[in-house]
Amino acid sequence: MNKKFLVLVIIAFVTIGMQFSFMVKNTTDDVRNLALTYATEMLKATEKLEITAQAFSDGEVDAESFRQVVFETRKVYKQNEFLLEYFYPITVKGQINGAPLPHLDPYFPRPVIHEPTGLQTIDEIAFSEEIDENKDELVKLSHDVNIHYRNLYRDFKNHPFLDREVFEAARFEIIRIFTMGVSGFDTPGSLNGIEESKSALEALRDCFEKYTQDLDKEDKRVGKNTIKLFDGAIEAVSNSPDFNEFDRLAFLKEYIDPLFAAILDLQLALNIETINETTSLKQSTNYFARSIFDEDFLNPYYYTRFGKNSDNPKLRELGEKLFYETRLSADGRGSCASCHHPDKAFTDGQPKSKALNGDGELLRNAPTLLNSAYAKRFFLDMRAMKLEDQVEHVVINPKEFHTSFPSMFKTIEQDSIYKNMFAMAFPEFAGKQMINKTTVSQALASYMISLKSFNSPFDKYVRGETDHIDKSVKRGFNLFMGKAACGTCHFAPTFAGLAPPMYQDSESEVLGVLKNPKAEVPEIDTDRGRGVNKNPMEEVWFYDMSFKTVTVRNVEFTGPYFHNGAYETLEEVLEFYNNGGAVGLGLDLDHQTLAGDSLKLEPSEVQEIISFMKSLSDVSSFQEVNF
């Protein structure tokens, strides 16, 4: 064979190979083309929204016509929401579909306030009784959405993405549909979240139908199961569009959790890598969880400075001993357990905790420590940024430990048992100053991580570990996640302010809690909360009187309630919410984040919500604690 012929053969093979490579089906490209189709439809929809808003302002169309265009625009947005939220979370939250509240610019080193904008804000105004008085505002908001989306579209149409990213985005969207879609969070005015969820589910189904075509014969069952679940979920939201009547518990058990697991199974069947294989960065969720109610769905170490590999039973044992140690306080009488009793679900049962030095009381009520590790911010005023940061605040507070770290270290170093426990918990510190601020704080954080509570009767029912739960609990959950709007602030699965679907932010709310709910003349409590937490980035008006949204898990054991402990019973708490907070009682609180109109809950519905909240009690999580 001469060299010339050999070269020709090589060129021929290369050419054929190149042609064949273009013929090979690339699922990612198919999905990307589908996403671009949706993105282009959204471009047309936002333009139509702006034109219709102007026509409504000019009197050329009526309010109902404009509302219909808002609804259609939001449905088109939902088709691509999973990818837009995944790739552009800050842009979407700040400009396209964020909550209708003022917010801080995340890019500035000083407080810069942005007024609410985006589709949620438009939805809230368009479906309110004040729509006619806000025509000019709707024109501006619609124009802004159109401009912001056009800017986003310019990048998105050229944005590459991986199969792995599509699967991750889809699993987050499944969580979002349940926690923010059918709950009404995303549609504060229209409550069209169930119908919008149909649009999101249909888009996901079309997307994953592309992937099922690439399955080997033996894995076809996985693909068919995924599509079948999507079809069932779509049928469920199609057949039950009524917001108050929708059975969210059945939707969770029959479709949301199974889809969350099925998408993972499909990813693994296709041998698509997971995020765990591509980064060592801590993730807020466990990607291999099969239910959002799995005990290990959330990663507590995401909210700490140390990682899972640094935690161990010896560290936890040390933290537990430190938690109950009275010698750490200045007068030797108080410990962490003084305000967080294990037999009271790690609260103290007092309206406000008693000062450890006997001088009056602390500023606020002691919240439960159960599941407290699952938060981005800590304390009711959210002044601490990491789980470990709480320790210093307690140590130096004159009404708590009233001491210093050096004084604490001296006490610990004089105890041979402690010295031995620190040596076993921190072998890497051998030959160094082993007892220090980092090791003490980490040990206490390790113990707090162990105080988790995700094995209540409700959790076990959702996970299929039990097959029965009382009808009042089912009705209560559906009310909690629907008509009563509790789930729009107390997000599943922590039922606290840890915000889905990524669970990387903690929220606070302005409710206008009363000084005394039994007083004939209601008066708002004067505690300014987050507004005075000494964080210079949060010295803004909308954080004044704002408090962290705490969990309702184990709530039957954690009264009295709210930051001031002024509410003795759950019935009093529900009555406050049912009335619309301070604004609903006729008090002046312009920046209240709770809607001021009545929830119109019947007495029987209040009791059903309480039944549900009691089903979240996990007595084993605090009765079996050794102390």
C-alpha positions as a printed NumPy array, in Angstrom:
array([[  0.   ,   0.   ,   0.   ],
       [  1.605,   3.291,  -1.07 ],
       [  1.622,   6.346,   1.158],
       [ -0.736,   8.296,  -1.093],
       [ -3.391,   5.551,  -0.909],
       [ -2.978,   5.289,   2.877],
       [ -3.527,   9.023,   3.291],
       [ -6.7  ,   8.827,   1.179],
       [ -8.02 ,   5.945,   3.314],
       [ -7.372,   7.883,   6.513],
       [ -9.088,  10.987,   5.125],
       [-12.09 ,   8.868,   4.097],
       [-12.426,   7.331,   7.566],
       [-12.117,  10.73 ,   9.233],
       [-14.744,  12.195,   6.905],
       [-17.152,   9.311,   7.512],
       [-16.492,   9.582,  11.253],
       [-17.26 ,  13.301,  11.202],
       [-20.469,  12.704,   9.274],
       [-21.462,   9.905,  11.664],
       [-20.827,  12.138,  14.675],
       [-23.355,  14.611,  13.342],
       [-25.875,  11.83 ,  12.85 ],
       [-25.599,  10.567,  16.45 ],
       [-28.586,  11.729,  18.499],
       [-27.613,  14.217,  21.211],
       [-30.381,  14.4  ,  23.786],
       [-29.   ,  17.544,  25.377],
       [-29.32 ,  19.366,  22.073],
       [-32.914,  18.178,  21.717],
       [-33.743,  19.436,  25.189],
       [-31.917,  22.689,  24.55 ],
       [-33.906,  23.241,  21.356],
       [-37.098,  22.59 ,  23.287],
       [-36.012,  25.063,  25.96 ],
       [-35.221,  27.654,  23.288],
       [-38.708,  27.203,  21.864],
       [-40.195,  27.906,  25.278],
       [-37.818,  30.831,  25.79 ],
       [-38.876,  32.377,  22.483],
       [-42.543,  31.952,  23.39 ],
       [-41.828,  33.787,  26.632],
       [-40.263,  36.612,  24.664],
       [-43.496,  37.034,  22.736],
       [-45.553,  36.711,  25.913],
       [-43.728,  39.477,  27.809],
       [-44.082,  41.777,  24.809],
       [-47.816,  41.073,  24.685],
       [-48.036,  41.653,  28.439],
       [-46.532,  45.124,  28.101],
       [-48.769,  46.03 ,  25.152],
       [-51.882,  44.808,  26.981],
       [-50.934,  46.671,  30.169],
       [-50.709,  49.89 ,  28.17 ],
       [-54.025,  49.126,  26.458],
       [-55.629,  48.53 ,  29.855],
       [-54.222,  51.809,  31.132],
       [-55.621,  53.585,  28.043],
       [-59.04 ,  52.015,  28.528],
       [-58.848,  49.921,  25.367],
       [-59.23 ,  46.576,  27.186],
       [-60.889,  45.728,  30.476],
       [-59.37 ,  44.339,  33.665],
       [-60.429,  40.772,  32.911],
       [-58.656,  40.842,  29.558],
       [-55.461,  42.035,  31.197],
       [-55.728,  39.376,  33.9  ],
       [-56.042,  36.705,  31.235],
       [-52.838,  37.897,  29.577],
       [-51.066,  37.85 ,  32.96 ],
       [-52.237,  34.271,  33.445],
       [-51.08 ,  33.214,  29.964],
       [-47.7  ,  34.925,  30.422],
       [-47.119,  33.138,  33.69 ],
       [-48.01 ,  29.775,  32.144],
       [-45.491,  30.334,  29.361],
       [-42.869,  31.322,  31.936],
       [-43.515,  28.105,  33.848],
       [-42.449,  26.05 ,  30.82 ],
       [-38.858,  27.195,  31.186],
       [-38.852,  28.037,  34.877],
       [-36.751,  25.016,  35.861],
       [-33.825,  26.087,  33.671],
       [-34.114,  29.848,  34.201],
       [-34.203,  29.414,  37.979],
       [-31.259,  27.024,  37.806],
       [-28.978,  29.158,  35.641],
       [-30.133,  32.663,  36.666],
       [-31.469,  32.437,  40.25 ],
       [-30.574,  35.992,  41.271],
       [-31.927,  37.552,  38.069],
       [-35.168,  35.573,  38.255],
       [-35.694,  36.317,  41.933],
       [-34.853,  39.985,  41.581],
       [-36.404,  40.869,  38.218],
       [-38.563,  38.147,  36.693],
       [-40.551,  36.241,  39.317],
       [-39.46 ,  37.133,  42.832],
       [-41.717,  37.618,  45.833],
       [-43.67 ,  40.92 ,  45.759],
       [-41.554,  42.492,  48.485],
       [-38.711,  45.013,  48.515],
       [-35.303,  43.374,  48.633],
       [-31.614,  44.212,  48.937],
       [-29.256,  44.142,  45.977],
       [-26.927,  41.162,  46.571],
       [-24.048,  42.746,  44.653],
       [-23.568,  45.922,  46.701],
       [-21.472,  46.16 ,  49.895],
       [-24.043,  48.55 ,  51.362],
       [-27.83 ,  48.419,  51.602],
       [-29.352,  49.175,  48.196],
       [-33.098,  48.608,  48.098],
       [-34.989,  47.411,  45.04 ],
       [-38.743,  47.78 ,  44.962],
       [-40.751,  44.643,  44.114],
       [-41.016,  43.811,  40.443],
       [-41.725,  40.799,  38.272],
       [-44.588,  38.438,  37.548],
       [-45.533,  37.728,  41.154],
       [-45.926,  41.437,  41.823],
       [-48.023,  41.86 ,  38.683],
       [-50.162,  38.885,  39.704],
       [-50.764,  40.34 ,  43.168],
       [-51.867,  43.739,  41.822],
       [-53.751,  42.498,  38.761],
       [-55.974,  40.191,  40.798],
       [-56.618,  42.665,  43.603],
       [-59.585,  44.98 ,  44.051],
       [-57.219,  47.938,  43.556],
       [-56.32 ,  47.047,  39.967],
       [-57.921,  50.175,  38.497],
       [-55.977,  52.45 ,  40.854],
       [-52.681,  50.847,  39.816],
       [-52.848,  50.989,  36.018],
       [-49.701,  53.089,  35.688],
       [-47.828,  50.782,  38.045],
       [-48.867,  47.757,  36.003],
       [-47.596,  49.434,  32.826],
       [-44.236,  50.06 ,  34.474],
       [-44.001,  46.552,  35.929],
       [-44.935,  44.916,  32.624],
       [-42.387,  47.063,  30.774],
       [-39.692,  46.12 ,  33.289],
       [-40.429,  42.405,  32.991],
       [-40.253,  42.655,  29.216],
       [-36.896,  44.476,  29.327],
       [-35.393,  42.213,  32.009],
       [-36.487,  39.06 ,  30.234],
       [-35.121,  40.283,  26.9  ],
       [-31.738,  40.809,  28.551],
       [-31.877,  37.343,  30.078],
       [-32.95 ,  35.81 ,  26.763],
       [-29.899,  37.209,  24.978],
       [-27.698,  35.126,  27.238],
       [-29.935,  32.084,  27.539],
       [-30.234,  31.474,  23.792],
       [-26.464,  30.871,  23.671],
       [-26.165,  29.238,  27.081],
       [-24.689,  25.721,  26.968],
       [-25.855,  23.189,  29.499],
       [-25.183,  19.613,  30.489],
       [-27.474,  16.637,  30.943],
       [-26.585,  16.661,  34.629],
       [-27.767,  20.239,  34.946],
       [-31.096,  19.431,  33.276],
       [-31.742,  16.655,  35.8  ],
       [-30.724,  18.806,  38.765],
       [-32.897,  21.685,  37.576],
       [-35.847,  19.333,  37.074],
       [-35.624,  17.859,  40.576],
       [-35.54 ,  21.357,  42.053],
       [-38.582,  22.201,  39.939],
       [-40.494,  19.238,  41.362],
       [-39.846,  20.655,  44.834],
       [-40.785,  24.146,  43.633],
       [-44.077,  22.954,  42.148],
       [-45.136,  21.479,  45.462],
       [-43.809,  24.071,  47.911],
       [-44.293,  27.265,  45.902],
       [-46.699,  26.395,  43.107],
       [-49.711,  24.515,  44.438],
       [-49.268,  26.238,  47.824],
       [-50.097,  29.635,  46.304],
       [-46.753,  31.234,  47.171],
       [-46.035,  31.987,  43.532],
       [-49.485,  33.437,  42.748],
       [-50.363,  35.682,  45.71 ],
       [-53.179,  37.447,  43.881],
       [-54.769,  34.96 ,  41.497],
       [-54.052,  31.683,  43.32 ],
       [-53.649,  30.115,  39.875],
       [-50.717,  28.017,  41.057],
       [-52.371,  24.675,  40.387],
       [-53.126,  25.513,  36.752],
       [-49.64 ,  26.994,  36.327],
       [-48.118,  23.805,  37.745],
       [-49.728,  21.914,  34.878],
       [-47.688,  24.019,  32.44 ],
       [-44.467,  23.294,  34.349],
       [-45.191,  19.562,  34.519],
       [-46.038,  19.348,  30.809],
       [-42.75 ,  21.014,  29.904],
       [-40.804,  18.646,  32.142],
       [-42.624,  15.665,  30.643],
       [-41.71 ,  16.753,  27.112],
       [-38.13 ,  17.249,  28.209],
       [-37.752,  13.819,  29.782],
       [-39.508,  12.06 ,  26.956],
       [-36.407,  12.989,  24.948],
       [-34.209,  11.186,  27.473],
       [-36.296,   8.006,  27.571],
       [-35.486,   7.465,  23.89 ],
       [-31.823,   6.878,  24.792],
       [-32.457,   4.066,  27.276],
       [-31.255,   0.536,  26.732],
       [-33.904,  -2.14 ,  26.476],
       [-33.531,  -3.269,  30.097],
       [-33.905,   0.312,  31.383],
       [-36.981,   1.175,  29.337],
       [-39.108,   0.446,  32.412],
       [-37.453,   3.352,  34.267],
       [-38.29 ,   5.748,  31.468],
       [-41.868,   4.524,  31.12 ],
       [-42.397,   4.896,  34.87 ],
       [-41.13 ,   8.477,  34.784],
       [-43.41 ,   9.49 ,  31.93 ],
       [-46.345,   7.669,  33.537],
       [-45.834,   9.643,  36.741],
       [-45.703,  12.916,  34.799],
       [-48.919,  11.983,  33.023],
       [-50.579,  11.202,  36.347],
       [-49.4  ,  14.444,  37.924],
       [-50.654,  16.441,  34.94 ],
       [-54.012,  14.712,  35.147],
       [-54.204,  15.403,  38.883],
       [-53.748,  19.163,  38.492],
       [-56.016,  19.198,  35.431],
       [-58.884,  17.47 ,  37.216],
       [-58.617,  19.481,  40.451],
       [-57.884,  23.104,  39.553],
       [-59.862,  24.512,  42.509],
       [-57.297,  25.976,  44.888],
       [-59.056,  25.183,  48.158],
       [-60.234,  21.705,  47.17 ],
       [-56.976,  20.386,  45.695],
       [-55.686,  17.332,  47.606],
       [-52.077,  18.313,  48.155],
       [-51.286,  15.365,  50.416],
       [-52.348,  12.842,  47.778],
       [-50.417,  14.854,  45.166],
       [-47.305,  14.693,  47.364],
       [-47.494,  10.96 ,  48.009],
       [-48.652,   9.802,  44.582],
       [-46.675,  12.114,  42.294],
       [-44.245,  14.628,  43.838],
       [-42.13 ,  12.238,  45.875],
       [-42.297,   9.443,  43.261],
       [-41.261,  11.884,  40.515],
       [-38.436,  13.204,  42.684],
       [-37.136,   9.624,  42.931],
       [-37.942,   8.629,  39.339],
       [-35.923,  11.472,  37.805],
       [-32.917,  10.336,  39.832],
       [-33.45 ,   6.734,  38.705],
       [-33.599,   7.883,  35.083],
       [-30.393,   9.877,  35.494],
       [-28.585,   6.862,  36.913],
       [-29.994,   4.547,  34.225],
       [-28.565,   6.882,  31.574],
       [-25.193,   6.918,  33.37 ],
       [-25.333,  10.691,  33.68 ],
       [-22.996,  11.942,  36.372],
       [-24.421,  13.531,  39.518],
       [-23.295,  16.744,  41.147],
       [-21.466,  14.746,  43.814],
       [-19.059,  13.545,  41.132],
       [-18.31 ,  17.018,  39.805],
       [-17.681,  19.177,  42.871],
       [-16.453,  18.947,  46.45 ],
       [-18.46 ,  22.003,  47.51 ],
       [-21.014,  21.403,  50.251],
       [-24.55 ,  21.006,  48.95 ],
       [-27.658,  21.995,  50.893],
       [-29.539,  18.845,  49.909],
       [-28.673,  15.184,  49.614],
       [-28.927,  14.494,  45.892],
       [-29.586,  10.799,  46.475],
       [-32.58 ,  11.384,  48.741],
       [-35.716,   9.807,  47.315],
       [-38.233,  11.918,  49.207],
       [-38.188,  15.526,  50.327],
       [-39.328,  14.104,  53.659],
       [-36.376,  11.725,  53.982],
       [-34.556,  12.147,  57.264],
       [-31.337,  12.954,  55.402],
       [-32.852,  15.066,  52.591],
       [-31.205,  18.224,  53.95 ],
       [-27.488,  18.473,  54.678],
       [-26.98 ,  20.121,  58.095],
       [-23.288,  20.695,  57.38 ],
       [-24.163,  23.161,  54.635],
       [-25.072,  25.585,  57.426],
       [-21.848,  25.08 ,  59.419],
       [-18.183,  25.931,  59.017],
       [-17.104,  22.322,  59.371],
       [-17.997,  19.37 ,  57.186],
       [-19.449,  15.932,  57.665],
       [-16.008,  14.341,  57.564],
       [-15.012,  16.38 ,  60.617],
       [-17.969,  15.197,  62.665],
       [-17.861,  12.036,  64.733],
       [-19.463,  10.425,  67.815],
       [-16.673,  11.636,  70.105],
       [-17.183,  15.227,  68.981],
       [-20.932,  14.933,  69.524],
       [-20.422,  13.418,  72.972],
       [-18.162,  16.325,  73.891],
       [-20.717,  18.803,  72.617],
       [-23.452,  17.163,  74.673],
       [-21.374,  17.407,  77.832],
       [-20.622,  21.077,  77.152],
       [-24.325,  21.733,  76.491],
       [-25.272,  20.648,  80.02 ],
       [-22.179,  22.078,  81.74 ],
       [-23.094,  24.764,  84.33 ],
       [-19.468,  25.58 ,  85.179],
       [-19.094,  27.415,  81.877],
       [-21.261,  30.33 ,  83.061],
       [-19.839,  33.084,  85.266],
       [-21.755,  32.092,  88.409],
       [-21.606,  28.348,  87.749],
       [-25.395,  27.988,  87.734],
       [-26.474,  28.174,  84.116],
       [-25.936,  26.07 ,  80.994],
       [-27.375,  25.889,  77.487],
       [-29.972,  23.515,  78.898],
       [-31.178,  26.212,  81.305],
       [-33.157,  27.74 ,  78.426],
       [-33.424,  24.644,  76.25 ],
       [-34.792,  21.768,  78.325],
       [-34.698,  18.383,  76.575],
       [-37.963,  17.361,  78.259],
       [-39.683,  20.422,  76.767],
       [-38.551,  19.901,  73.187],
       [-35.488,  22.029,  73.955],
       [-37.473,  25.113,  74.981],
       [-38.164,  26.263,  78.541],
       [-41.927,  26.8  ,  78.562],
       [-41.55 ,  30.449,  79.565],
       [-42.843,  33.504,  77.655],
       [-39.3  ,  34.836,  77.855],
       [-36.381,  32.928,  79.287],
       [-35.242,  33.825,  82.769],
       [-31.883,  35.569,  82.998],
       [-29.252,  33.119,  84.221],
       [-27.997,  35.655,  86.765],
       [-31.481,  35.996,  88.24 ],
       [-31.822,  39.576,  86.997],
       [-35.179,  39.596,  85.203],
       [-35.626,  37.888,  81.851],
       [-34.002,  37.663,  78.457],
       [-35.185,  39.698,  75.511],
       [-37.112,  36.907,  73.766],
       [-38.739,  33.512,  73.921],
       [-36.455,  30.465,  73.67 ],
       [-37.179,  28.626,  70.404],
       [-36.727,  24.88 ,  70.09 ],
       [-33.307,  23.571,  69.123],
       [-34.819,  20.581,  67.335],
       [-33.917,  20.935,  63.642],
       [-32.465,  24.368,  64.422],
       [-29.311,  23.411,  62.529],
       [-31.282,  23.59 ,  59.282],
       [-31.136,  27.336,  58.763],
       [-29.038,  29.851,  56.907],
       [-29.338,  32.402,  59.709],
       [-29.654,  31.995,  63.464],
       [-31.44 ,  33.627,  66.413],
       [-34.888,  35.141,  66.062],
       [-33.366,  38.397,  64.809],
       [-31.088,  36.423,  62.434],
       [-27.918,  38.067,  63.695],
       [-25.715,  34.945,  63.493],
       [-24.557,  33.696,  60.107],
       [-23.492,  30.126,  60.965],
       [-24.549,  27.513,  63.491],
       [-21.307,  27.873,  65.449],
       [-21.684,  31.669,  65.707],
       [-24.466,  31.37 ,  68.267],
       [-22.058,  30.312,  71.001],
       [-20.255,  33.645,  71.319],
       [-23.517,  35.574,  71.711],
       [-24.507,  33.398,  74.676],
       [-21.05 ,  33.469,  76.244],
       [-20.714,  37.26 ,  76.43 ],
       [-24.377,  38.163,  77.107],
       [-24.56 ,  39.646,  80.654],
       [-27.879,  37.887,  81.239],
       [-26.691,  34.527,  79.952],
       [-23.186,  33.109,  80.577],
       [-21.705,  36.589,  81.221],
       [-18.169,  35.363,  80.756],
       [-15.449,  35.103,  78.109],
       [-13.898,  32.327,  76.102],
       [-10.568,  32.503,  77.997],
       [-12.437,  32.046,  81.287],
       [-14.325,  29.081,  79.848],
       [-11.12 ,  27.532,  78.531],
       [ -9.503,  27.827,  81.951],
       [-12.403,  25.936,  83.541],
       [-12.27 ,  23.189,  80.924],
       [ -8.487,  22.809,  81.041],
       [ -8.608,  22.138,  84.784],
       [-10.831,  19.098,  84.2  ],
       [ -8.952,  15.952,  83.135],
       [-12.127,  14.376,  81.732],
       [-12.621,  17.318,  79.387],
       [ -8.975,  17.297,  78.345],
       [ -9.247,  13.643,  77.419],
       [-12.549,  14.177,  75.529],
       [-11.07 ,  17.077,  73.522],
       [ -8.037,  14.928,  72.656],
       [-10.257,  12.148,  71.316],
       [-12.571,  14.532,  69.449],
       [ -9.763,  16.585,  67.892],
       [ -6.737,  14.307,  67.309],
       [ -5.538,  16.71 ,  64.603],
       [ -4.89 ,  19.287,  67.348],
       [ -2.363,  17.073,  69.164],
       [  0.527,  19.181,  70.426],
       [ -1.426,  22.403,  69.834],
       [ -3.847,  24.535,  71.834],
       [ -6.659,  21.999,  71.696],
       [ -9.288,  23.872,  73.719],
       [-10.139,  26.992,  71.769],
       [-13.08 ,  28.937,  70.383],
       [-13.242,  26.843,  67.218],
       [-13.22 ,  23.455,  68.942],
       [-15.741,  24.445,  71.631],
       [-18.116,  25.957,  69.065],
       [-17.733,  22.995,  66.713],
       [-18.453,  20.484,  69.475],
       [-21.631,  22.311,  70.47 ],
       [-22.666,  22.586,  66.815],
       [-22.14 ,  18.849,  66.4  ],
       [-24.489,  18.16 ,  69.298],
       [-27.098,  20.556,  67.896],
       [-26.949,  18.756,  64.548],
       [-27.875,  15.558,  66.377],
       [-31.087,  17.205,  67.62 ],
       [-33.039,  16.451,  64.487],
       [-36.691,  15.547,  64.274],
       [-37.923,  14.042,  61.01 ],
       [-39.625,  10.865,  62.21 ],
       [-43.04 ,  12.13 ,  63.175],
       [-46.226,  10.202,  62.317],
       [-46.713,  12.556,  59.364],
       [-43.186,  11.923,  58.01 ],
       [-43.652,   8.171,  58.271],
       [-46.982,   8.358,  56.466],
       [-45.562,  10.435,  53.603],
       [-42.592,   8.078,  53.243],
       [-44.899,   5.06 ,  53.158],
       [-43.621,   3.604,  56.425],
       [-47.176,   3.651,  57.77 ],
       [-50.366,   3.484,  55.738],
       [-52.779,   5.324,  57.995],
       [-53.156,   8.843,  59.275],
       [-56.205,  10.536,  60.75 ],
       [-58.556,  12.284,  58.338],
       [-58.314,  15.489,  60.369],
       [-54.538,  15.469,  59.787],
       [-55.033,  15.087,  56.037],
       [-57.522,  17.947,  55.962],
       [-55.268,  20.019,  58.203],
       [-52.269,  19.53 ,  55.92 ],
       [-54.275,  20.517,  52.86 ],
       [-55.482,  23.636,  54.677],
       [-51.957,  24.412,  55.899],
       [-50.584,  24.157,  52.364],
       [-53.606,  25.786,  50.727],
       [-56.399,  27.976,  52.053],
       [-54.646,  28.936,  55.309],
       [-51.417,  29.853,  53.425],
       [-49.242,  28.615,  56.311],
       [-47.011,  26.725,  53.868],
       [-46.065,  29.921,  52.037],
       [-43.885,  30.909,  55.014],
       [-43.431,  27.623,  56.896],
       [-41.972,  25.679,  53.99 ],
       [-41.948,  21.894,  53.762],
       [-40.168,  19.803,  54.887],
       [-38.781,  21.754,  57.862],
       [-42.021,  23.758,  58.058],
       [-39.85 ,  26.751,  58.897],
       [-38.5  ,  29.7  ,  56.917],
       [-35.784,  27.673,  55.157],
       [-36.771,  28.53 ,  51.593],
       [-37.206,  25.915,  48.855],
       [-36.296,  24.562,  46.468],
       [-32.573,  24.842,  47.21 ],
       [-32.916,  25.527,  50.949],
       [-30.057,  28.   ,  51.014],
       [-31.829,  31.033,  52.514],
       [-33.784,  31.628,  55.703],
       [-36.695,  34.035,  55.665],
       [-38.155,  36.375,  58.249],
       [-41.599,  37.945,  58.409],
       [-43.237,  41.103,  59.745],
       [-46.458,  40.022,  61.447],
       [-47.206,  42.74 ,  63.974],
       [-47.344,  40.349,  66.941],
       [-49.289,  41.883,  69.81 ],
       [-47.964,  42.688,  73.249],
       [-50.978,  41.028,  74.782],
       [-53.492,  39.217,  72.557],
       [-56.063,  39.294,  75.37 ],
       [-56.   ,  43.079,  75.789],
       [-59.183,  44.965,  74.899],
       [-57.139,  47.504,  72.95 ],
       [-54.595,  45.658,  70.734],
       [-51.051,  47.031,  70.677],
       [-48.101,  45.876,  68.584],
       [-45.09 ,  44.56 ,  70.478],
       [-42.247,  47.084,  70.252],
       [-39.368,  44.61 ,  69.767],
       [-37.712,  45.662,  66.492],
       [-36.19 ,  42.242,  65.811],
       [-34.08 ,  41.976,  62.671],
       [-34.146,  45.752,  62.276],
       [-31.711,  46.103,  65.185],
       [-29.591,  42.963,  64.802],
       [-26.463,  45.139,  64.313],
       [-25.891,  43.872,  60.79 ],
       [-25.183,  47.086,  58.832],
       [-26.443,  45.466,  55.621],
       [-29.869,  44.983,  57.184],
       [-30.514,  48.405,  58.663],
       [-33.443,  48.955,  56.322],
       [-37.061,  49.762,  57.034],
       [-38.574,  46.498,  55.788],
       [-36.62 ,  44.443,  58.342],
       [-37.931,  46.488,  61.258],
       [-40.026,  44.202,  63.511],
       [-39.144,  41.242,  61.3  ],
       [-38.462,  37.874,  62.937],
       [-37.147,  34.558,  61.724],
       [-39.832,  32.086,  60.681],
       [-39.431,  29.191,  63.104],
       [-40.529,  25.589,  62.667],
       [-43.953,  24.268,  63.582],
       [-42.545,  20.785,  64.07 ],
       [-43.12 ,  19.693,  67.707],
       [-45.111,  22.896,  68.145],
       [-47.511,  21.308,  70.641],
       [-44.581,  21.154,  73.077],
       [-42.922,  24.516,  72.383],
       [-45.407,  27.077,  73.693],
       [-45.901,  29.842,  74.575],
       [-45.498,  31.236,  71.075],
       [-43.92 ,  34.022,  69.013],
       [-40.789,  35.97 ,  69.917],
       [-42.426,  37.512,  73.005],
       [-44.188,  34.368,  74.206],
       [-47.437,  36.325,  74.526],
       [-49.616,  33.649,  72.909],
       [-50.371,  30.737,  75.215],
       [-52.206,  28.383,  72.874],
       [-52.145,  27.314,  69.253],
       [-55.733,  28.484,  68.982],
       [-54.611,  32.015,  69.86 ],
       [-51.865,  31.83 ,  67.254],
       [-54.258,  30.635,  64.55 ],
       [-56.775,  33.326,  65.47 ],
       [-54.072,  35.972,  65.026],
       [-53.226,  34.655,  61.566],
       [-56.868,  34.169,  60.652],
       [-57.534,  37.835,  61.408],
       [-54.682,  39.015,  59.169],
       [-52.095,  39.945,  61.794],
       [-51.788,  43.497,  63.066],
       [-53.12 ,  45.062,  59.871],
       [-56.177,  42.836,  59.968],
       [-56.873,  44.153,  63.451],
       [-56.77 ,  47.723,  62.169],
       [-53.273,  48.58 ,  63.407],
       [-50.781,  50.651,  61.419],
       [-47.978,  48.493,  60.032],
       [-47.415,  49.403,  56.388],
       [-44.654,  46.89 ,  55.779],
       [-46.397,  43.838,  57.276],
       [-45.523,  40.84 ,  55.101],
       [-48.542,  38.813,  56.209],
       [-51.63 ,  39.551,  54.12 ],
       [-53.984,  41.719,  56.138],
       [-57.232,  40.156,  54.976],
       [-58.948,  37.347,  56.86 ],
       [-58.26 ,  33.733,  55.94 ],
       [-61.912,  32.974,  56.674],
       [-61.061,  29.772,  58.517],
       [-63.921,  28.003,  60.242],
       [-63.393,  26.852,  63.874],
       [-63.349,  23.243,  62.658],
       [-60.649,  24.122,  60.103],
       [-58.507,  25.72 ,  62.816],
       [-58.669,  22.469,  64.791],
       [-57.758,  20.454,  61.713],
       [-54.673,  22.612,  61.121],
       [-53.691,  22.077,  64.748],
       [-54.201,  18.318,  64.292],
       [-51.806,  18.394,  61.364],
       [-49.188,  20.385,  63.275],
       [-49.416,  17.928,  66.169],
       [-48.81 ,  15.086,  63.7  ],
       [-45.373,  16.668,  63.143],
       [-44.385,  15.859,  66.724],
       [-41.5  ,  13.436,  67.072],
       [-41.364,  12.702,  70.793],
       [-38.443,  10.308,  70.404],
       [-36.258,  13.198,  69.256],
       [-36.18 ,  14.725,  72.717],
       [-37.449,  12.183,  75.231],
       [-34.559,   9.817,  74.586],
       [-31.865,  12.447,  75.082],
       [-29.383,  11.554,  77.822],
       [-28.819,  14.353,  80.304]])
